[in-house]
Amino acid sequence: MTFGIARPVLSPTMPLRPVDPRVAGEDPARIRATIARAPLFAALPISAIEDLTARVSVRKVAVGSAVVAQDEPGDAMFVIMNGRVKVVIFGESGREVTLSLLRAGDSFGEMSLFDQAPRSAHCLAIEPTTLLVLSREDLLRHIAAHPRTGLNLLGEMARRLRRADETIAQLALCDVNERLVHRLVGLAREEGAAGPDGLLVRRRPTQQELANMIGSCRETISRAFNQLARDGLIIPRGRSLVVTPALIERCEKKKAA
């Protein structure tokens, strides 16, 4: 998924060094609020939130820059304060497969902290992004003092495994049209705002971006997308897109079947 950004040169020197929150101009109260709202840290006691706030540092990443690169060692995890990050894998031919799009409150990079294996994918900023960074050592110290965070991490890993299972099943069992419908409905539920005609996605992905998300090519996605528009199941509006209740209902019926 390109987002109009050239593939970055990924090198060990690209990631920026974390800086003290005060140097970055970040209010500790805002950092605390970001941690408290993050799904990974949901329902933690105040003492655990305060402990995490004292341990994290802040990293600002320019659009198009790599946060982490595939196969590099993993020594920290990240929580997005603002901005967006895409998780991608590049094939030898340069083809890009988008694994997920991450938004404010989402976390990533935890897996390598536990198995100490290299990073499994590239994580690239698709907007100017501010991150909270928590080192492996600080995370382990925190979990030792606050075991509930460890349980939250297990729950998050289980959710990701279920999503991966669902994606594998779609690739094996669904045609491109079904995968496109599922992804559009997913985007609408993740980002959409309710409106009179359905859920409004304010930033409509390009057809190439959609192709990268569901493992297809732009030409095939173009035909399927235009047919959905002709059928009135989606309504393109400039850079936005309305996903109608009829398309959501169609997706639910497919799942039930």
GIJOBEL-V418457 format. One record per backbone hydrogen bond with DSSP energy under -1.0 kcal/mol. CO is the residue of the C=O (numbers start at 1). NH is the residue of the N-H. E is the energy in kcal/mol with one decimal. If there is no record, write none. Layout:
((CO & NH & E) (CO & NH & E))
This chain:
((2 & 5 & -2.5) (11 & 14 & -1.9) (19 & 58 & -2.1) (20 & 24 & -2.0) (21 & 26 & -2.6) (27 & 31 & -2.0) (28 & 32 & -2.6) (29 & 33 & -2.2) (30 & 34 & -2.3) (31 & 35 & -2.2) (32 & 36 & -2.3) (33 & 37 & -1.8) (34 & 38 & -1.3) (38 & 41 & -1.4) (39 & 42 & -1.5) (41 & 44 & -1.4) (45 & 49 & -1.9) (46 & 50 & -2.8) (47 & 51 & -1.9) (48 & 52 & -2.4) (49 & 53 & -2.4) (50 & 54 & -1.8) (52 & 56 & -2.0) (57 & 133 & -3.0) (58 & 19 & -2.5) (59 & 131 & -3.3) (61 & 129 & -2.6) (62 & 65 & -2.0) (65 & 125 & -2.6) (68 & 123 & -2.2) (69 & 72 & -1.8) (72 & 119 & -2.8) (75 & 136 & -2.2) (77 & 134 & -2.5) (78 & 108 & -2.0) (79 & 132 & -3.2) (80 & 105 & -3.1) (82 & 130 & -2.2) (84 & 126 & -2.0) (85 & 102 & -3.6) (86 & 124 & -2.5) (87 & 99 & -3.1) (87 & 100 & -1.3) (88 & 122 & -2.7) (89 & 97 & -2.5) (91 & 94 & -1.7) (95 & 91 & -3.3) (97 & 89 & -2.0) (100 & 87 & -2.8) (102 & 85 & -2.0) (103 & 106 & -2.5) (106 & 80 & -2.6) (108 & 78 & -2.8) (110 & 113 & -1.3) (111 & 114 & -1.3) (111 & 115 & -1.9) (112 & 116 & -1.3) (119 & 71 & -2.6) (122 & 88 & -2.6) (123 & 67 & -3.3) (123 & 68 & -1.1) (124 & 86 & -2.7) (125 & 64 & -3.3) (129 & 61 & -3.2) (130 & 81 & -2.8) (130 & 82 & -1.3) (131 & 59 & -2.4) (132 & 79 & -2.1) (133 & 57 & -1.9) (134 & 77 & -2.6) (135 & 139 & -2.5) (136 & 140 & -2.6) (137 & 141 & -2.2) (138 & 142 & -2.4) (139 & 143 & -2.7) (140 & 144 & -2.1) (141 & 145 & -1.4) (142 & 146 & -2.3) (146 & 149 & -1.6) (147 & 151 & -1.6) (148 & 152 & -2.3) (149 & 153 & -2.3) (150 & 154 & -2.0) (151 & 155 & -2.3) (152 & 156 & -2.4) (153 & 157 & -2.5) (154 & 158 & -2.2) (155 & 159 & -2.1) (156 & 160 & -2.2) (157 & 161 & -2.2) (158 & 162 & -2.2) (159 & 163 & -2.2) (160 & 164 & -2.4) (161 & 165 & -2.5) (162 & 166 & -2.2) (163 & 167 & -2.4) (164 & 168 & -2.5) (165 & 169 & -2.3) (166 & 170 & -2.2) (167 & 171 & -2.3) (168 & 172 & -1.9) (169 & 173 & -2.7) (170 & 174 & -2.4) (175 & 179 & -2.3) (176 & 180 & -2.7) (177 & 181 & -2.3) (178 & 182 & -2.4) (179 & 183 & -2.2) (180 & 184 & -2.6) (181 & 185 & -2.5) (182 & 186 & -2.3) (183 & 187 & -2.6) (184 & 188 & -2.3) (185 & 189 & -2.2) (186 & 190 & -2.0) (187 & 191 & -3.1) (188 & 192 & -1.9) (193 & 200 & -3.1) (198 & 195 & -2.2) (199 & 243 & -2.7) (200 & 193 & -1.9) (201 & 241 & -1.9) (206 & 210 & -2.3) (207 & 211 & -2.2) (208 & 212 & -2.2) (209 & 213 & -1.6) (210 & 214 & -1.6) (211 & 216 & -2.2) (212 & 98 & -1.7) (217 & 221 & -2.1) (218 & 222 & -2.7) (219 & 223 & -1.7) (220 & 224 & -2.2) (221 & 225 & -3.2) (222 & 226 & -2.3) (223 & 227 & -1.8) (224 & 228 & -2.0) (225 & 229 & -2.0) (226 & 230 & -2.4) (227 & 231 & -2.2) (228 & 233 & -2.2) (229 & 232 & -1.3) (233 & 244 & -1.9) (235 & 242 & -2.1) (237 & 240 & -2.5) (239 & 204 & -3.9) (240 & 237 & -2.4) (241 & 201 & -3.5) (242 & 235 & -2.4) (243 & 199 & -2.4) (244 & 248 & -1.8) (245 & 249 & -2.7) (246 & 250 & -2.1) (247 & 251 & -2.3) (248 & 252 & -2.2) (249 & 253 & -2.3) (250 & 254 & -1.9) (251 & 255 & -2.0) (252 & 256 & -2.4) (253 & 257 & -2.1))
